[in-house]
Amino acid sequence: MRLFLALLLAVFALTPAARAATVVIWPVDPVIRAGEQSTAMWLENKGNEPVTLQVRTFAWSQAGGEDRLDAQQVVVASPPIATVAPGARQLVRIIRRTPDGAPENAYRLLIDELPRPAPAGPDGAVQARLAVQMRYSIPLFTHDAAVPSTVQLDARIVAGAGGRMLSIRNTGTAHARLTDLRLVTGAREVTVHGGLAGYVLPGAVATFALPAGETGRIKVGVNGTDRVLDERA
């Protein structure tokens, strides 16, 4: 699966500047399964200039509704830095050094486009120019146990500062990728959050504001399959 990812993190403009390279990354949902030591990821440069990319791997957890990334050495990228020529692609192996010891573990791959050195002027002085740095964040899940991991979601309605909130807790052992959160009454569906609503890791909670005056059963895509949750808004 290929996906054009363009998350602009920082733009520092001093003079008119060149267009940033376009990077294609696939797959965007890499997995290291039980019994496997690595998986492959491709970086492709669709731009007109070389691009240097750095790949770092962080342990991913969630607490208080926020993502947390921590340094770790269990899963690493090889090579960690690569320069990709225009029209070329680079294979990066994501390697698990040791077993994780859990049904599922979550990581984030941060892929940074490193800025090129600023060009020197006729007098040798470095010229100020636009520097655009791109960052791509890719989820990675690893599996270790022979018993399949499971997703178990518990939903409830809670009071928030701005009104009713939907709280979804994952009490299972695998992540839940939530998409297209809706309220359903008969044949009528009201979209609460279209597209990717977010991830809920095992033991974590996600909350969503509910539209005022709308009620119905809670329907959401969970890892690609629609599911109706027990709670009713």
Buried (B, 14 or more C-beta within 10 A) or exposed (E): EEEEBEEEEEEEEEEEBEEBBBBBBBBBEBBBEBEEEBBEBBBBBBBEEEBBBBBBBBBBBBEEEEBEBEEBEBBBBEEEEBBBEEEEEBEBEBBBEEBBEBBBBBBBBBBBBEBBEBEEEEEEEEEEBBBBBBBBBBBBBBBBBEEEBEBEBBBEBEEBEEEBBBBBBBEBBBBBBBBBBBBBEEEEBBEBBEEEBBBBBBEBBBEBBBEEEEBBBBBBBBBEEEBEBEBBB
